[in-house]
């Protein structure tokens, strides 16, 4: 994983900064909370979230709606690419759905930074179910914009 170094908070380690960023984002990130997601971990350039599949998340085939699996992956991506405290948004993303998820499954999205250059980054997210089988693979491209997630250390 490429090294993440905080530029504006020399008194914090990269992990402490990521933890604070994660907490600040979670406090105002209402959509994932509505979907029952849990932020499991955040680290410099990485994040892990879980989401239980409920009946109200199924589509006409009685499996988890792909848009909700995408939302879980996109949320893990967002936490990973903002972990260095620079406001970062998606510029593009792609998802491959590999297997269905059923009501009662607990899905886990693990995001990892693959590369950064200037204000751009590339992140991979693997979505698995509780038995470890892969449900989806997501690749997100990020773009840093003005501002920081935290207004101060």
ChimeraX attribute file (.defattr): number of C-alpha atoms within 10 A of each C-alpha:
attribute: neighborCount
match mode: 1-to-1
recipient: residues
	/A:1	11
	/A:2	11
	/A:3	11
	/A:4	16
	/A:5	16
	/A:6	19
	/A:7	10
	/A:8	13
	/A:9	14
	/A:10	11
	/A:11	10
	/A:12	14
	/A:13	13
	/A:14	22
	/A:15	18
	/A:16	16
	/A:17	24
	/A:18	27
	/A:19	18
	/A:20	20
	/A:21	24
	/A:22	25
	/A:23	14
	/A:24	13
	/A:25	17
	/A:26	16
	/A:27	10
	/A:28	10
	/A:29	12
	/A:30	11
	/A:31	12
	/A:32	19
	/A:33	14
	/A:34	8
	/A:35	17
	/A:36	12
	/A:37	20
	/A:38	16
	/A:39	20
	/A:40	13
	/A:41	17
	/A:42	25
	/A:43	21
	/A:44	27
	/A:45	28
	/A:46	25
	/A:47	27
	/A:48	25
	/A:49	23
	/A:50	24
	/A:51	21
	/A:52	20
	/A:53	24
	/A:54	16
	/A:55	13
	/A:56	11
	/A:57	18
	/A:58	17
	/A:59	12
	/A:60	7
	/A:61	8
	/A:62	14
	/A:63	17
	/A:64	22
	/A:65	18
	/A:66	18
	/A:67	11
	/A:68	16
	/A:69	25
	/A:70	21
	/A:71	15
	/A:72	26
	/A:73	29
	/A:74	22
	/A:75	24
	/A:76	30
	/A:77	34
	/A:78	24
	/A:79	28
	/A:80	28
	/A:81	32
	/A:82	24
	/A:83	30
	/A:84	30
	/A:85	27
	/A:86	21
	/A:87	17
	/A:88	24
	/A:89	17
	/A:90	17
	/A:91	13
	/A:92	11
	/A:93	16
	/A:94	12
	/A:95	18
	/A:96	13
	/A:97	14
	/A:98	12
	/A:99	13
	/A:100	16
	/A:101	23
	/A:102	19
	/A:103	15
	/A:104	12
	/A:105	16
	/A:106	17
	/A:107	25
	/A:108	28
	/A:109	31
	/A:110	25
	/A:111	29
	/A:112	23
	/A:113	23
	/A:114	16
	/A:115	15
	/A:116	19
	/A:117	8
	/A:118	7
	/A:119	11
	/A:120	17
	/A:121	20
	/A:122	21
	/A:123	23
	/A:124	24
	/A:125	27
	/A:126	20
	/A:127	26
	/A:128	21
	/A:129	22
	/A:130	13
	/A:131	9
	/A:132	10
	/A:133	12
	/A:134	19
	/A:135	19
	/A:136	22
	/A:137	19
	/A:138	22
	/A:139	21
	/A:140	24
	/A:141	21
	/A:142	22
	/A:143	19
	/A:144	18
	/A:145	12
	/A:146	8
	/A:147	11
	/A:148	16
	/A:149	18
	/A:150	16
	/A:151	7
	/A:152	8
	/A:153	12
